[in-house]
């Protein structure tokens, strides 16, 4: 995230706590993955804390590099598959579910490409201004980033649920702004923004839980 390890730590703790509370509200198996998404994104912020501390010379470099690899693995390999599948699981409309399934397959292919890059391409990170700049030495990086934006943002945007759709719109807007302002910030700052906006998903699950309780009491 921007600014410092402390900013990542505070945001990560808050988002993870909100997500954990939302996960407790889950009543249907289909909602479990979506409920876990804010927790995953909040934990992702916490993983970046050791990266900051490594680059500022406060912890052993080996710990920082391991955190860097884990952070990138979640961002580039897990999220492109997890997000479309989690949203698809709660989508009632068959046509939208079908489209989300196709996007999940594209995300799986993209995750495979990124995994090969993490294993074989040069990977590095440095502090640039007030953010972390991750660099993965792969060809067609811009094209891959564009596909990533589609598979991560389009499924929520297609959702029938207003809050989930708002999550997708907010994250697509963040991608566009970050690419325009500072493309090297995309991986770190966009993932942080996604974590913060995932509070909309937590709000959706809490609202769905309250409606379920009302329905049960009325019945």
N, C-alpha and C positions, 0 to 999 in steps of 0.2 A: 504494500500500500504506500501512499505518499507519506512523506515526512520522516517516519522513524519506526524503530522496532516497537516503541511504546504505543504508537498509533495502531499498528497491527495487533498488538496484544489486547488493547482495550476493545477495539472493534471485534476482534475474534471472540473474545469472551462474551461480549454482549450478544452477538449474532448466534453463537453456539447455544447460549442459555435460552434465547427466544425460540430457536429451532427445537431444542430439547423439550421445551414446554409444549410447542405445537405437536411434536411427535407423540406426546402423551395424550393428545386429543384424538389421535387417529382411531377410528372405529372399524374401518374396512381394510382388508388386506391390500386392496388396490391403491390405498392412500399411503402405504408405508414408505415407498420409495420417494414420493413427493415430500412426505413429512421429513424424511432423512436429508433432503437436499439442503435446507438451511444449516443443518448441523454439519454436513460435509463442507459447505462453503465457509462456515465459521471456523472449522478446524483447519481449513486450507490457509486462512489468514494466520492462524497460530503457527503453522508450519514455517511460514516465512520469517517469523521472529528470529530463529537461529541464523537465517541467511544474513539478515541485517547485522546481527552481533558478530558474525564471522567477518563481514566486510569492514566493520568498525574496529576489529582487533580485540573483541571482548570474549571470544570463545575459541576453542581449538578449531583450526581450519577443516579438519576431517569431519567434524560434526556439521559445520556449515555447508560443506559440499554435499553431504548426505541429505541435508534438509533441502538444498537446491534441487537435487535429483527428484526427491519425493514431491516437492512443490510442482515441478514441471510435469511429473508423471500424472498427478491428479488433474492439472490444468489441461494437458494436451491428450491424455490417453483415457482418463476416466470420464470427465465431464462431457465430451462430445457424444458419448454413448448413453450415459446416465440421464442427462437432461431430457432428451426426446422420449426415452422409455418411461421415465417417471411421469411426464406429462401425459403421455399416451395412456398410461394405466388408469387415469381418472377421467379420460375424455369419453363422454357418452355417445357422441356423434360418430357413426361408422366411417363416413367419408373422411373426417378429420383424423380419426384413429389410423386409417390406412395411410394417409399422407405422413403422419408422424412416424409410422413404422418404416416408411421408405427413408425418411430423414435419419432415423436411427441406424439404418443400414449404411447410409453414406457416412454417418458419424463413426461407425465401426471401422470402415475402410480408412477414414482419415486418422483415427486413433492408431491403426496399424502402421501407417506411414510415419506418424510422429514417433511411434515406439522405435521404429528402425532408425530414425534420426537421432533419438536419444542414445541409442546403443552404439551408433557408428559415426555420427557427425560431431564436430567440436561444439562443446556447450560451455557457456560462461555467463557470468553476471557481474554487474558493477553498479555502484551508486552514481547516478547521473542527476545532478541537481537535487531534487527532493523525492526521487523515486528510484526503484531498482529497474535496471534494464537487463533483461534476459536475452541472450543471443544463442540461437541454435543454427549452426552452419549448414543449412539445407537449401537446395535449389527451389525456386518457385515459392519462396516464403510468402510473398504477397498473395498469391493464388490460394495457398493453403489457409492463410488467415481469413480470406474471404469465405471459403467453404466452412471454416470453423464458425464464423459469425452466423451463417445460415443455419447450420445444424444446432447451434446453441440457442439462437434467438427465435427462429421461425416456429418451432413446436409450441412454445408458450404463447406466442402471438396468435396462433391458430386456435388456442383453447376457447371453449365456450364460456369459461369462468372469467369474469372481469378482472379479478386480482391477478390471476395467472397470466392473462394477456398483458396486463400492465407491467408485469415483471419482464416479459419478453420485449415489449416496446422500449422500456427504460434501458435495457441492456444493449439493444441494437443502437439506440441513440448514443450510448456511451462509446460503443465501438467506432461509430462515425466520428465523433468528436475527438477521440484519442488518436485515431489515424491521421486526422487533419492537424491536430496540435503537436503530437509527439508519438510517432509510431513505436519507438523503443519502449514506451511506457505501457503498451497494450496489454501484455501478459499480466503484469503486476497490478496495474490500476484497474483494468477491466474486471479481473477476478475479485478485487476488493469491492468494486461497485456492485458486482453480481451478488456478493455476500450480503451487502447492505440492503439491496432491493429484494432479496429473498424473504425479508420480513413480510412482504405482501403475500407470499405463499403461506407463511405462518398464520397471518390474519385470515386467509381463506379457510385454513383447516380449523381454526378456532370457531369461525362463523358456521362452518358446516357441522361442527360438533354440537353447537348450541341449537341449530335447527333440528338435528337428530334427536336431542333431548326433548325439545318441545313436541316433536311428533310422537315420541314414545309416551310422554305424559298425557297428551291429548287422547291418544289411542286407549 
